[in-house]
Amino acid sequence: MRVGLRSVLSYMRVLVTGGTGFIGSAVMRALLERGDEVTGFSRGVSKKPTAGLERVIWKTWDPDQDGAWQDALDGQDGIVHLTGEPAVGKRFTDSVKREILGSRVHSTQRIVRAIEKARVKPGVLVHASGVGFYGVKAGDAPLTESAPAGDDFMAEVCVAWEAAAREAAAFGTRVVATRFGLVLGRDGGLLGKLVPIFRSFVGGPLGDGKQVMPWVHLSDVVGAILKGLDDPSLSGPVNVTAPNPVSNSELSSALGRVLRRPALLPAPGFALKMLYGGEGAAPILTGQRALPKALLDHGYTFRFPEHEPALRDLLA
């Protein structure tokens, strides 16, 4: 049995999809730093080494169709599946919806088929999902992993995404669905969009600023994914959010203090709706008070439980 393999071996063999992205590259660096053997999937024939990722074993894959790339899952101890077309800040046309849904669900189905085919199957599949699972109508209610799904487009995407990944459990693979909140990091995520605006002295709340922001520092996203790989008792949905969510106004004010810029110019809700459409703007103008009950119950200690120290670590 390969459950909890890290606890008995000095390293794991981990395959990461979406490894060139904002979260994926950070995960691969952390895996390499602790001595794991890391394979990364890339669409290109070759991949130039990125700082800190020189020891990654790069393999070509096509998440849009089955192929020889699926053989690479055979013998891996863990899979971290992070592939998915970005959804925030887009107008949800029919074609965009198909791309968002397909990039998540279809690629996951192909990963699961590869697990089924593998002679030596991965012990664990940690895959991305999102707090969008709970929907845009969740309001201010506390949301742990047992809360029901919403009924809007992104909630339906997350439901289908997680259902596709759960099929791997039939082959003896433990499945962890990491429901990411709004990730704060130096090189992307939420701050990648907000910081340039604030530095230009035109930053402020989005809409009325009352919506709850389920933020999380990138280092805790990486920590949660490693926890999912390593802890044999952790499975199912896991909210990857800081334990202390704040309103958009509170986050904007703290960001202004850290950058020494005013946070006085809100982005009106009607303007965001004009830009992204009502459906596309809804995830920006609403929020979820998602709480990381599963992580806390399993003993995870957050490096950054409060938002202002998190911002200062990243930006000061």
Secondary structure by P-SEA (a helix, b strand, c coil): ccccccccccccbbbbcccccaaaaaaaaaaaaabbbbbbbbccccccccccccccbbbbbbcccccccccccccccbbbbbcccccccccccaaaaaaaaaacaaaaaaaaaaaaaccccccbbbbbbcccccccccccccccccbbbbccaaaaaaaaaaaaaaccccccbbbbbbbcccccccccccccccaaaaaacccccccccccccccccaaaaaaaaaaaaccccccccccccccccccaaaaaaaaaaaacccccccccaaaaaaaccccccccccccccccaaaaaaacccccccccaaaaaaccc
